[in-house]
Structure formats: structure tokens, C-alpha cells
Amino acid sequence: MKRLPDTELEVMKALWTSGPGTPRAQLDQTLAPFGWSPNTINTYLTRLVAKGFVSVRREGRGNLYTPLILRDDYQAFDSRAVVSRLYGSPRNFVAALAREGLDRRDLDELQALLNELSGGRDHG
């Protein structure tokens, strides 16, 4: 999987929200706040199809678009890529957060997550 440019990610977010078989008109409406021309949206969709993120199916006079990558899968991939590129490791990432100040609630939530991920084993 490849990391998406912000513009293509916005198209994916619209598709994830709309679900499978999204008509182009609905996609244009969802993306209207960006002010992109129909040709620009076509370019982004063509790129996403070529990258294997989206499928397109002709129906009548229009196209229906379906995301092929789940939002959760992309978020997990992108999170790992960001942490690796900027911090080198999850530990360094959490240390950077801690330097900015984590309150007790944040620490409790992180500990609960770590406990859940490790099957409830105590790591403290």
C-alpha cells in the first residue's frame, strides 16, 4: 500500500463515508466544499483506481465507485508510516507526546489500551 496525497485521501474519505456503489453525482456533492472541477475529481478517481484503492463500475450513463481499501486498514498503515518516518518507533512517538504533557486521563487511556493489546498482562 502507498501513502495517498491529501487530495486523493479526501476523495477516499468521501467514499468511505458514502460506502460501496457511490454514484458520481453524490461524490461531486460530498466534495463540493473543496471547489474542485469535475475534471480534477476525475483525475483523482483515475489515480485511485490505478493504485487499487477504488473500483469503478459503469451503470447506465454514470459510474459507481467503491472503496477497495478499508478506512481502518489505511489508517493503521498510515499511522505506522508516520510514526516510523517522524519518530523511528512508537516509544519515541509516545515520548514526544509526553514531552508536550499528557494528563492522568491520557496516561490511563494509554495504559488501558496497552493492557488490552497485551491480553491483560500487567506491564508495570
The first five atom37 places (N, CA, C, CB, O) and aatype in JSON, in Angstrom:
{
  "aatype": [12, 11, 1, 10, 14, 3, 16, 6, 10, 6, 19, 12, 11, 0, 10, 17, 16, 15, 7, 14, 7, 16, 14, 1, 0, 5, 10, 3, 5, 16, 10, 0, 14, 13, 7, 17, 15, 14, 2, 16, 9, 2, 16, 18, 10, 16, 1, 10, 19, 0, 11, 7, 13, 19, 15, 19, 1, 1, 6, 7, 1, 7, 2, 10, 18, 16, 14, 10, 9, 10, 1, 3, 3, 18, 5, 0, 13, 3, 15, 1, 0, 19, 19, 15, 1, 10, 18, 7, 15, 14, 1, 2, 13, 19, 0, 0, 10, 0, 1, 6, 7, 10, 3, 1, 1, 3, 10, 3, 6, 10, 5, 0, 10, 10, 2, 6, 10, 15, 7, 7, 1, 3, 8, 7],
  "atom_mask": [
    [1, 1, 1, 1, 1],
    [1, 1, 1, 1, 1],
    [1, 1, 1, 1, 1],
    [1, 1, 1, 1, 1],
    [1, 1, 1, 1, 1],
    [1, 1, 1, 1, 1],
    [1, 1, 1, 1, 1],
    [1, 1, 1, 1, 1],
    [1, 1, 1, 1, 1],
    [1, 1, 1, 1, 1],
    [1, 1, 1, 1, 1],
    [1, 1, 1, 1, 1],
    [1, 1, 1, 1, 1],
    [1, 1, 1, 1, 1],
    [1, 1, 1, 1, 1],
    [1, 1, 1, 1, 1],
    [1, 1, 1, 1, 1],
    [1, 1, 1, 1, 1],
    [1, 1, 1, 0, 1],
    [1, 1, 1, 1, 1],
    [1, 1, 1, 0, 1],
    [1, 1, 1, 1, 1],
    [1, 1, 1, 1, 1],
    [1, 1, 1, 1, 1],
    [1, 1, 1, 1, 1],
    [1, 1, 1, 1, 1],
    [1, 1, 1, 1, 1],
    [1, 1, 1, 1, 1],
    [1, 1, 1, 1, 1],
    [1, 1, 1, 1, 1],
    [1, 1, 1, 1, 1],
    [1, 1, 1, 1, 1],
    [1, 1, 1, 1, 1],
    [1, 1, 1, 1, 1],
    [1, 1, 1, 0, 1],
    [1, 1, 1, 1, 1],
    [1, 1, 1, 1, 1],
    [1, 1, 1, 1, 1],
    [1, 1, 1, 1, 1],
    [1, 1, 1, 1, 1],
    [1, 1, 1, 1, 1],
    [1, 1, 1, 1, 1],
    [1, 1, 1, 1, 1],
    [1, 1, 1, 1, 1],
    [1, 1, 1, 1, 1],
    [1, 1, 1, 1, 1],
    [1, 1, 1, 1, 1],
    [1, 1, 1, 1, 1],
    [1, 1, 1, 1, 1],
    [1, 1, 1, 1, 1],
    [1, 1, 1, 1, 1],
    [1, 1, 1, 0, 1],
    [1, 1, 1, 1, 1],
    [1, 1, 1, 1, 1],
    [1, 1, 1, 1, 1],
    [1, 1, 1, 1, 1],
    [1, 1, 1, 1, 1],
    [1, 1, 1, 1, 1],
    [1, 1, 1, 1, 1],
    [1, 1, 1, 0, 1],
    [1, 1, 1, 1, 1],
    [1, 1, 1, 0, 1],
    [1, 1, 1, 1, 1],
    [1, 1, 1, 1, 1],
    [1, 1, 1, 1, 1],
    [1, 1, 1, 1, 1],
    [1, 1, 1, 1, 1],
    [1, 1, 1, 1, 1],
    [1, 1, 1, 1, 1],
    [1, 1, 1, 1, 1],
    [1, 1, 1, 1, 1],
    [1, 1, 1, 1, 1],
    [1, 1, 1, 1, 1],
    [1, 1, 1, 1, 1],
    [1, 1, 1, 1, 1],
    [1, 1, 1, 1, 1],
    [1, 1, 1, 1, 1],
    [1, 1, 1, 1, 1],
    [1, 1, 1, 1, 1],
    [1, 1, 1, 1, 1],
    [1, 1, 1, 1, 1],
    [1, 1, 1, 1, 1],
    [1, 1, 1, 1, 1],
    [1, 1, 1, 1, 1],
    [1, 1, 1, 1, 1],
    [1, 1, 1, 1, 1],
    [1, 1, 1, 1, 1],
    [1, 1, 1, 0, 1],
    [1, 1, 1, 1, 1],
    [1, 1, 1, 1, 1],
    [1, 1, 1, 1, 1],
    [1, 1, 1, 1, 1],
    [1, 1, 1, 1, 1],
    [1, 1, 1, 1, 1],
    [1, 1, 1, 1, 1],
    [1, 1, 1, 1, 1],
    [1, 1, 1, 1, 1],
    [1, 1, 1, 1, 1],
    [1, 1, 1, 1, 1],
    [1, 1, 1, 1, 1],
    [1, 1, 1, 0, 1],
    [1, 1, 1, 1, 1],
    [1, 1, 1, 1, 1],
    [1, 1, 1, 1, 1],
    [1, 1, 1, 1, 1],
    [1, 1, 1, 1, 1],
    [1, 1, 1, 1, 1],
    [1, 1, 1, 1, 1],
    [1, 1, 1, 1, 1],
    [1, 1, 1, 1, 1],
    [1, 1, 1, 1, 1],
    [1, 1, 1, 1, 1],
    [1, 1, 1, 1, 1],
    [1, 1, 1, 1, 1],
    [1, 1, 1, 1, 1],
    [1, 1, 1, 1, 1],
    [1, 1, 1, 1, 1],
    [1, 1, 1, 1, 1],
    [1, 1, 1, 0, 1],
    [1, 1, 1, 0, 1],
    [1, 1, 1, 1, 1],
    [1, 1, 1, 1, 1],
    [1, 1, 1, 1, 1],
    [1, 1, 1, 0, 1]
  ],
  "atom_positions": [
    [[0.85, -1.17, 0.0], [0.0, 0.0, 0.0], [0.9, 1.23, 0.0], [-0.97, 0.0, 1.22], [1.98, 1.24, 0.59]],
    [[0.42, 2.28, -0.67], [1.15, 3.53, -0.72], [0.38, 4.6, 0.03], [1.4, 3.96, -2.17], [-0.85, 4.57, 0.12]],
    [[1.13, 5.54, 0.56], [0.52, 6.69, 1.23], [-0.09, 7.6, 0.17], [1.58, 7.46, 2.1], [0.52, 7.86, -0.87]],
    [[-1.3, 8.08, 0.43], [-2.02, 8.91, -0.53], [-1.74, 10.39, -0.3], [-3.51, 8.65, -0.43], [-1.58, 10.84, 0.84]],
    [[-1.67, 11.16, -1.4], [-1.63, 12.62, -1.24], [-2.92, 13.08, -0.58], [-1.43, 13.33, -2.62], [-3.94, 12.4, -0.65]],
    [[-2.87, 14.24, 0.07], [-4.03, 14.74, 0.8], [-5.29, 14.84, -0.06], [-3.71, 16.1, 1.38], [-6.38, 14.53, 0.41]],
    [[-5.14, 15.26, -1.32], [-6.31, 15.41, -2.19], [-6.98, 14.06, -2.45], [-5.9, 16.06, -3.52], [-8.2, 13.95, -2.37]],
    [[-6.19, 13.05, -2.76], [-6.76, 11.72, -3.01], [-7.32, 11.13, -1.72], [-5.69, 10.78, -3.59], [-8.32, 10.4, -1.76]],
    [[-6.71, 11.44, -0.6], [-7.23, 10.97, 0.68], [-8.62, 11.57, 0.95], [-6.26, 11.34, 1.82], [-9.49, 10.89, 1.5]],
    [[-8.83, 12.82, 0.57], [-10.15, 13.44, 0.75], [-11.2, 12.71, -0.08], [-10.1, 14.93, 0.35], [-12.33, 12.54, 0.37]],
    [[-10.84, 12.29, -1.29], [-11.77, 11.52, -2.12], [-12.07, 10.18, -1.46], [-11.19, 11.31, -3.56], [-13.22, 9.75, -1.43]],
    [[-11.04, 9.53, -0.93], [-11.24, 8.26, -0.23], [-12.15, 8.45, 0.99], [-9.89, 7.65, 0.21], [-13.03, 7.63, 1.24]],
    [[-11.93, 9.52, 1.74], [-12.77, 9.78, 2.92], [-14.24, 9.92, 2.51], [-12.29, 11.05, 3.66], [-15.13, 9.43, 3.2]],
    [[-14.48, 10.6, 1.39], [-15.85, 10.75, 0.89], [-16.42, 9.38, 0.52], [-15.89, 11.7, -0.34], [-17.59, 9.11, 0.8]],
    [[-15.62, 8.54, -0.11], [-16.08, 7.2, -0.49], [-16.31, 6.32, 0.73], [-15.07, 6.53, -1.43], [-17.3, 5.58, 0.78]],
    [[-15.43, 6.39, 1.71], [-15.61, 5.6, 2.93], [-16.91, 5.99, 3.62], [-14.41, 5.8, 3.89], [-17.63, 5.13, 4.14]],
    [[-17.21, 7.28, 3.62], [-18.44, 7.75, 4.25], [-19.67, 7.3, 3.46], [-18.42, 9.29, 4.38], [-20.67, 6.89, 4.04]],
    [[-19.58, 7.37, 2.15], [-20.72, 7.03, 1.29], [-20.94, 5.54, 1.14], [-20.53, 7.64, -0.08], [-22.08, 5.08, 1.02]],
    [[-19.85, 4.77, 1.16], [-19.98, 3.32, 1.04], [-19.87, 2.83, -0.4], [0.0, 0.0, 0.0], [-19.62, 3.61, -1.31]],
    [[-20.07, 1.52, -0.57], [-19.93, 0.92, -1.89], [-20.98, 1.42, -2.88], [-20.0, -0.58, -1.78], [-22.11, 1.75, -2.5]],
    [[-20.59, 1.46, -4.14], [-21.53, 1.84, -5.2], [-21.96, 3.29, -5.14], [0.0, 0.0, 0.0], [-23.12, 3.6, -5.38]],
    [[-21.03, 4.17, -4.82], [-21.34, 5.6, -4.73], [-21.45, 6.2, -6.13], [-20.27, 6.34, -3.9], [-20.5, 6.13, -6.91]],
    [[-22.6, 6.79, -6.45], [-22.74, 7.45, -7.75], [-21.85, 8.7, -7.81], [-24.2, 7.83, -8.02], [-21.58, 9.34, -6.8]],
    [[-21.42, 9.01, -9.0], [-20.54, 10.16, -9.2], [-21.2, 11.45, -8.71], [-20.15, 10.29, -10.67], [-20.53, 12.29, -8.11]],
    [[-22.48, 11.62, -8.96], [-23.17, 12.84, -8.54], [-23.11, 13.02, -7.03], [-24.64, 12.82, -9.0], [-22.93, 14.14, -6.54]],
    [[-23.25, 11.94, -6.3], [-23.17, 12.01, -4.83], [-21.74, 12.38, -4.41], [-23.59, 10.66, -4.18], [-21.55, 13.17, -3.48]],
    [[-20.77, 11.81, -5.08], [-19.38, 12.12, -4.79], [-19.08, 13.59, -5.06], [-18.45, 11.22, -5.61], [-18.41, 14.26, -4.26]],
    [[-19.57, 14.09, -6.2], [-19.37, 15.51, -6.53], [-19.98, 16.4, -5.45], [-19.99, 15.84, -7.91], [-19.38, 17.41, -5.07]],
    [[-21.14, 16.04, -4.97], [-21.82, 16.83, -3.93], [-21.02, 16.8, -2.63], [-23.25, 16.3, -3.69], [-20.86, 17.84, -1.98]],
    [[-20.53, 15.63, -2.24], [-19.76, 15.5, -1.0], [-18.46, 16.3, -1.07], [-19.45, 14.01, -0.72], [-18.02, 16.87, -0.07]],
    [[-17.85, 16.33, -2.26], [-16.56, 17.01, -2.43], [-16.71, 18.48, -2.81], [-15.75, 16.29, -3.48], [-15.7, 19.18, -2.96]],
    [[-17.94, 18.97, -2.97], [-18.18, 20.36, -3.4], [-17.44, 21.4, -2.56], [-19.65, 20.65, -3.35], [-16.96, 22.38, -3.12]],
    [[-17.34, 21.23, -1.21], [-16.64, 22.26, -0.43], [-15.19, 22.51, -0.84], [-16.67, 21.87, 1.01], [-14.63, 23.56, -0.53]],
    [[-14.58, 21.56, -1.55], [-13.19, 21.74, -1.98], [-13.08, 22.62, -3.22], [-12.54, 20.4, -2.25], [-12.01, 23.14, -3.52]],
    [[-14.19, 22.8, -3.93], [-14.17, 23.64, -5.12], [-13.45, 23.04, -6.31], [0.0, 0.0, 0.0], [-13.01, 23.76, -7.2]],
    [[-13.32, 21.73, -6.33], [-12.63, 21.06, -7.44], [-13.54, 20.94, -8.65], [-12.13, 19.66, -7.01], [-14.74, 20.72, -8.51]],
    [[-12.97, 21.1, -9.83], [-13.73, 20.92, -11.06], [-14.01, 19.44, -11.27], [-12.97, 21.52, -12.28], [-13.31, 18.59, -10.71]],
    [[-15.02, 19.1, -12.08], [-15.27, 17.69, -12.39], [-14.05, 16.99, -12.99], [-16.45, 17.58, -13.35], [-13.8, 15.82, -12.71]],
    [[-13.28, 17.7, -13.8], [-12.07, 17.1, -14.38], [-11.03, 16.77, -13.32], [-11.45, 18.04, -15.42], [-10.35, 15.75, -13.41]],
    [[-10.92, 17.62, -12.31], [-9.98, 17.37, -11.22], [-10.4, 16.14, -10.44], [-9.88, 18.6, -10.28], [-9.57, 15.29, -10.12]],
    [[-11.69, 16.03, -10.14], [-12.2, 14.85, -9.43], [-11.97, 13.6, -10.27], [-13.71, 15.01, -9.08], [-11.6, 12.56, -9.74]],
    [[-12.19, 13.7, -11.59], [-11.9, 12.57, -12.48], [-10.45, 12.13, -12.36], [-12.22, 12.93, -13.94], [-10.16, 10.94, -12.3]],
    [[-9.55, 13.09, -12.33], [-8.12, 12.78, -12.23], [-7.84, 12.02, -10.94], [-7.28, 14.07, -12.28], [-7.14, 11.01, -10.96]],
    [[-8.38, 12.51, -9.83], [-8.16, 11.83, -8.54], [-8.74, 10.43, -8.55], [-8.76, 12.65, -7.4], [-8.12, 9.49, -8.05]],
    [[-9.95, 10.27, -9.1], [-10.57, 8.95, -9.17], [-9.77, 8.0, -10.05], [-12.0, 9.06, -9.7], [-9.58, 6.83, -9.7]],
    [[-9.29, 8.49, -11.18], [-8.48, 7.67, -12.08], [-7.21, 7.2, -11.38], [-8.11, 8.45, -13.36], [-6.82, 6.04, -11.51]],
    [[-6.58, 8.09, -10.65], [-5.38, 7.72, -9.89], [-5.69, 6.67, -8.83], [-4.76, 8.96, -9.24], [-4.93, 5.71, -8.66]],
    [[-6.8, 6.84, -8.12], [-7.16, 5.9, -7.06], [-7.51, 4.52, -7.64], [-8.35, 6.44, -6.26], [-7.2, 3.5, -7.03]],
    [[-8.14, 4.5, -8.8], [-8.42, 3.22, -9.47], [-7.1, 2.56, -9.88], [-9.33, 3.43, -10.73], [-6.91, 1.37, -9.66]],
    [[-6.18, 3.33, -10.46], [-4.89, 2.8, -10.89], [-4.08, 2.26, -9.72], [-4.09, 3.87, -11.63], [-3.33, 1.29, -9.88]],
    [[-4.21, 2.87, -8.56], [-3.48, 2.44, -7.37], [-4.15, 1.27, -6.65], [-3.34, 3.6, -6.41], [-3.59, 0.71, -5.71]],
    [[-5.34, 0.89, -7.1], [-6.04, -0.23, -6.49], [-6.83, 0.13, -5.24], [0.0, 0.0, 0.0], [-7.2, -0.75, -4.47]],
    [[-7.08, 1.42, -5.02], [-7.84, 1.86, -3.85], [-9.34, 1.88, -4.11], [-7.37, 3.24, -3.42], [-10.13, 1.79, -3.18]],
    [[-9.72, 2.01, -5.38], [-11.12, 2.2, -5.75], [-11.45, 1.35, -6.97], [-11.43, 3.69, -6.03], [-10.61, 1.19, -7.87]],
    [[-12.67, 0.82, -7.01], [-13.16, 0.17, -8.23], [-14.24, 1.06, -8.83], [-13.7, -1.28, -7.95], [-14.93, 1.79, -8.11]],
    [[-14.38, 0.98, -10.14], [-15.39, 1.76, -10.83], [-16.2, 0.8, -11.69], [-14.75, 2.9, -11.7], [-15.67, -0.1, -12.33]],
    [[-17.52, 1.02, -11.67], [-18.42, 0.17, -12.46], [-19.4, 1.08, -13.19], [-19.19, -0.87, -11.55], [-20.02, 1.97, -12.61]],
    [[-19.51, 0.84, -14.48], [-20.43, 1.62, -15.3], [-21.85, 1.14, -15.05], [-20.07, 1.51, -16.82], [-22.12, -0.07, -15.08]],
    [[-22.76, 2.07, -14.79], [-24.17, 1.71, -14.65], [-25.0, 2.78, -15.34], [-24.57, 1.56, -13.14], [-25.02, 3.94, -14.93]],
    [[-25.68, 2.37, -16.39], [-26.44, 3.34, -17.17], [-25.5, 4.34, -17.8], [0.0, 0.0, 0.0], [-24.55, 3.99, -18.5]],
    [[-25.78, 5.6, -17.54], [-24.94, 6.66, -18.11], [-23.88, 7.16, -17.14], [-25.8, 7.82, -18.56], [-23.14, 8.09, -17.46]],
    [[-23.82, 6.56, -15.95], [-22.86, 7.03, -14.95], [-21.99, 5.92, -14.4], [0.0, 0.0, 0.0], [-22.14, 4.76, -14.75]],
    [[-21.09, 6.31, -13.54], [-20.19, 5.37, -12.87], [-20.53, 5.28, -11.39], [-18.72, 5.8, -13.05], [-20.98, 6.24, -10.77]],
    [[-20.29, 4.09, -10.85], [-20.42, 3.87, -9.42], [-19.03, 3.53, -8.88], [-21.45, 2.73, -9.1], [-18.3, 2.74, -9.48]],
    [[-18.67, 4.13, -7.76], [-17.34, 3.97, -7.2], [-17.43, 3.26, -5.84], [-16.65, 5.34, -7.05], [-18.3, 3.54, -5.02]],
    [[-16.5, 2.33, -5.64], [-16.46, 1.56, -4.41], [-15.04, 1.55, -3.85], [-16.96, 0.12, -4.65], [-14.1, 1.22, -4.57]],
    [[-14.88, 1.89, -2.57], [-13.54, 1.8, -1.98], [-13.14, 0.33, -1.84], [-13.49, 2.51, -0.6], [-13.94, -0.49, -1.4]],
    [[-11.91, 0.0, -2.21], [-11.4, -1.37, -2.1], [-10.52, -1.54, -0.86], [-10.6, -1.73, -3.35], [-10.23, -2.67, -0.46]],
    [[-10.11, -0.45, -0.27], [-9.29, -0.46, 0.94], [-10.17, 0.05, 2.08], [-7.99, 0.43, 0.77], [-10.82, 1.1, 1.96]],
    [[-10.2, -0.68, 3.18], [-10.98, -0.24, 4.34], [-10.32, 0.95, 5.02], [-11.16, -1.4, 5.34], [-9.09, 1.05, 5.06]],
    [[-11.13, 1.83, 5.56], [-10.62, 3.01, 6.27], [-9.67, 2.59, 7.4], [-11.79, 3.85, 6.85], [-8.58, 3.15, 7.54]],
    [[-10.08, 1.59, 8.2], [-9.24, 1.15, 9.32], [-7.89, 0.62, 8.84], [-9.96, 0.07, 10.11], [-6.87, 0.87, 9.48]],
    [[-7.89, -0.11, 7.73], [-6.63, -0.64, 7.2], [-5.71, 0.48, 6.74], [-6.91, -1.6, 6.03], [-4.51, 0.44, 7.0]],
    [[-6.28, 1.49, 6.07], [-5.45, 2.6, 5.62], [-4.94, 3.4, 6.81], [-6.23, 3.5, 4.67], [-3.77, 3.79, 6.84]],
    [[-5.8, 3.65, 7.79], [-5.36, 4.41, 8.96], [-4.24, 3.7, 9.7], [-6.54, 4.65, 9.91], [-3.29, 4.34, 10.16]],
    [[-4.34, 2.38, 9.83], [-3.28, 1.62, 10.5], [-1.98, 1.73, 9.72], [-3.68, 0.13, 10.66], [-0.92, 1.96, 10.3]],
    [[-2.06, 1.57, 8.4], [-0.87, 1.69, 7.55], [-0.26, 3.09, 7.67], [-1.22, 1.38, 6.08], [0.94, 3.24, 7.89]],
    [[-1.11, 4.11, 7.52], [-0.61, 5.48, 7.51], [-0.03, 5.86, 8.87], [-1.74, 6.45, 7.14], [0.97, 6.57, 8.94]],
    [[-0.65, 5.4, 9.95], [-0.13, 5.68, 11.29], [1.26, 5.1, 11.47], [-1.07, 5.13, 12.36], [2.17, 5.76, 11.97]],
    [[1.42, 3.85, 11.05], [2.75, 3.22, 11.15], [3.77, 3.99, 10.33], [2.71, 1.76, 10.69], [4.9, 4.19, 10.77]],
    [[3.38, 4.41, 9.12], [4.3, 5.14, 8.24], [4.71, 6.47, 8.88], [3.65, 5.4, 6.86], [5.89, 6.83, 8.84]],
    [[3.77, 7.2, 9.45], [4.08, 8.49, 10.08], [4.99, 8.3, 11.28], [2.78, 9.21, 10.51], [5.99, 8.99, 11.43]],
    [[4.63, 7.35, 12.14], [5.44, 7.1, 13.34], [6.86, 6.71, 12.94], [4.81, 5.99, 14.21], [7.83, 7.2, 13.51]],
    [[6.97, 5.83, 11.96], [8.3, 5.38, 11.52], [9.1, 6.53, 10.92], [8.16, 4.25, 10.49], [10.28, 6.7, 11.25]],
    [[8.47, 7.32, 10.05], [9.17, 8.4, 9.35], [9.57, 9.53, 10.29], [8.29, 8.95, 8.22], [10.67, 10.06, 10.19]],
    [[8.68, 9.9, 11.21], [8.95, 11.06, 12.06], [9.62, 10.73, 13.38], [7.68, 11.76, 12.33], [10.39, 11.54, 13.91]],
    [[9.34, 9.53, 13.93], [9.81, 9.24, 15.28], [10.7, 8.01, 15.37], [8.64, 9.05, 16.18], [11.42, 7.84, 16.36]],
    [[10.67, 7.15, 14.37], [11.51, 5.96, 14.38], [10.9, 4.78, 15.1], [0.0, 0.0, 0.0], [11.13, 3.63, 14.71]],
    [[10.1, 5.04, 16.15], [9.49, 3.94, 16.89], [8.28, 4.47, 17.65], [10.51, 3.28, 17.86], [8.18, 5.67, 17.92]],
    [[7.35, 3.58, 18.01], [6.21, 4.01, 18.83], [6.64, 4.6, 20.17], [5.27, 2.84, 19.07], [6.03, 5.55, 20.66]],
    [[7.7, 4.05, 20.75], [8.19, 4.56, 22.04], [8.61, 6.03, 21.9], [9.39, 3.72, 22.54], [8.27, 6.85, 22.76]],
    [[9.34, 6.36, 20.84], [9.76, 7.73, 20.62], [8.56, 8.67, 20.39], [10.71, 7.81, 19.43], [8.57, 9.82, 20.81]],
    [[7.54, 8.13, 19.72], [6.32, 8.91, 19.49], [5.63, 9.25, 20.82], [5.34, 8.13, 18.57], [5.27, 10.4, 21.05]],
    [[5.46, 8.25, 21.68], [4.83, 8.47, 22.98], [5.69, 9.4, 23.83], [4.59, 7.13, 23.71], [5.16, 10.25, 24.55]],
    [[6.99, 9.25, 23.74], [7.89, 10.14, 24.49], [7.7, 11.59, 24.03], [9.37, 9.7, 24.32], [7.72, 12.51, 24.85]],
    [[7.53, 11.78, 22.72], [7.3, 13.14, 22.2], [5.97, 13.69, 22.72], [7.32, 13.15, 20.65], [5.88, 14.86, 23.09]],
    [[4.95, 12.85, 22.76], [3.67, 13.27, 23.33], [3.82, 13.65, 24.79], [2.62, 12.16, 23.17], [3.27, 14.65, 25.25]],
    [[4.57, 12.83, 25.52], [4.76, 13.06, 26.96], [5.47, 14.39, 27.21], [5.55, 11.9, 27.59], [5.17, 15.1, 28.17]],
    [[6.42, 14.72, 26.34], [7.14, 15.99, 26.5], [6.18, 17.17, 26.38], [8.26, 16.12, 25.44], [6.4, 18.22, 27.0]],
    [[5.13, 17.02, 25.58], [4.14, 18.07, 25.42], [3.14, 18.08, 26.56], [3.41, 17.91, 24.08], [2.36, 19.02, 26.71]],
    [[3.16, 17.03, 27.37], [2.3, 16.97, 28.54], [1.07, 16.1, 28.35], [0.0, 0.0, 0.0], [0.1, 16.51, 27.72]],
    [[1.13, 14.92, 28.89], [-0.04, 14.03, 28.92], [-0.63, 14.1, 30.32], [0.35, 12.55, 28.54], [0.09, 14.0, 31.31]],
    [[-1.95, 14.28, 30.39], [-2.56, 14.31, 31.72], [-2.84, 12.88, 32.18], [-3.86, 15.15, 31.71], [-2.66, 11.92, 31.43]],
    [[-3.28, 12.76, 33.41], [-3.52, 11.45, 34.02], [-4.52, 10.63, 33.2], [-4.03, 11.61, 35.46], [-4.35, 9.42, 33.04]],
    [[-5.56, 11.29, 32.69], [-6.56, 10.59, 31.89], [-5.94, 10.0, 30.62], [-7.72, 11.54, 31.52], [-6.23, 8.86, 30.26]],
    [[-5.08, 10.78, 29.94], [-4.39, 10.28, 28.75], [-3.54, 9.06, 29.08], [-3.51, 11.38, 28.13], [-3.56, 8.06, 28.36]],
    [[-2.8, 9.15, 30.19], [-1.94, 8.03, 30.59], [-2.77, 6.79, 30.94], [-1.07, 8.43, 31.8], [-2.4, 5.67, 30.59]],
    [[-3.89, 6.99, 31.63], [-4.78, 5.87, 31.97], [-5.34, 5.21, 30.71], [-5.92, 6.34, 32.87], [-5.43, 3.99, 30.62]],
    [[-5.72, 6.05, 29.72], [-6.25, 5.51, 28.47], [-5.18, 4.71, 27.72], [-6.79, 6.64, 27.59], [-5.46, 3.64, 27.18]],
    [[-3.97, 5.25, 27.69], [-2.86, 4.53, 27.03], [-2.57, 3.21, 27.73], [-1.59, 5.4, 27.0], [-2.34, 2.19, 27.08]],
    [[-2.57, 3.23, 29.07], [-2.31, 2.01, 29.83], [-3.4, 0.98, 29.58], [-2.21, 2.32, 31.33], [-3.11, -0.2, 29.42]],
    [[-4.65, 1.42, 29.55], [-5.76, 0.51, 29.27], [-5.62, -0.1, 27.88], [-7.11, 1.24, 29.39], [-5.87, -1.3, 27.7]],
    [[-5.23, 0.7, 26.91], [-5.01, 0.19, 25.56], [-3.89, -0.83, 25.53], [-4.7, 1.34, 24.59], [-4.02, -1.89, 24.93]],
    [[-2.78, -0.52, 26.18], [-1.65, -1.46, 26.23], [-2.06, -2.76, 26.9], [-0.46, -0.84, 26.97], [-1.69, -3.85, 26.45]],
    [[-2.83, -2.66, 27.97], [-3.31, -3.87, 28.65], [-4.21, -4.69, 27.74], [-4.06, -3.51, 29.93], [-4.1, -5.92, 27.69]],
    [[-5.08, -4.02, 27.02], [-5.98, -4.71, 26.09], [-5.19, -5.4, 24.98], [-6.99, -3.71, 25.48], [-5.45, -6.56, 24.64]],
    [[-4.21, -4.69, 24.42], [-3.42, -5.24, 23.33], [-2.53, -6.41, 23.76], [-2.56, -4.16, 22.73], [-2.23, -7.3, 22.97]],
    [[-2.12, -6.39, 25.02], [-1.24, -7.45, 25.51], [-2.01, -8.57, 26.19], [-0.22, -6.86, 26.47], [-1.43, -9.43, 26.85]],
    [[-3.32, -8.56, 26.04], [-4.13, -9.63, 26.64], [-4.32, -9.47, 28.11], [0.0, 0.0, 0.0], [-4.58, -10.45, 28.81]],
    [[-4.2, -8.26, 28.62], [-4.45, -8.02, 30.03], [-3.25, -8.23, 30.93], [0.0, 0.0, 0.0], [-3.36, -8.06, 32.15]],
    [[-2.12, -8.61, 30.36], [-0.92, -8.81, 31.2], [-0.47, -7.48, 31.76], [0.23, -9.49, 30.39], [-0.53, -6.46, 31.07]],
    [[-0.01, -7.48, 32.98], [0.46, -6.25, 33.63], [1.9, -5.99, 33.21], [0.34, -6.36, 35.18], [2.78, -6.84, 33.39]],
    [[2.14, -4.8, 32.67], [3.49, -4.42, 32.24], [4.04, -3.32, 33.1], [3.48, -3.97, 30.79], [4.95, -2.6, 32.67]],
    [[3.56, -3.15, 34.29], [4.01, -2.03, 35.11], [4.61, -2.5, 36.32], [0.0, 0.0, 0.0], [5.05, -1.7, 37.14]]
  ]
}
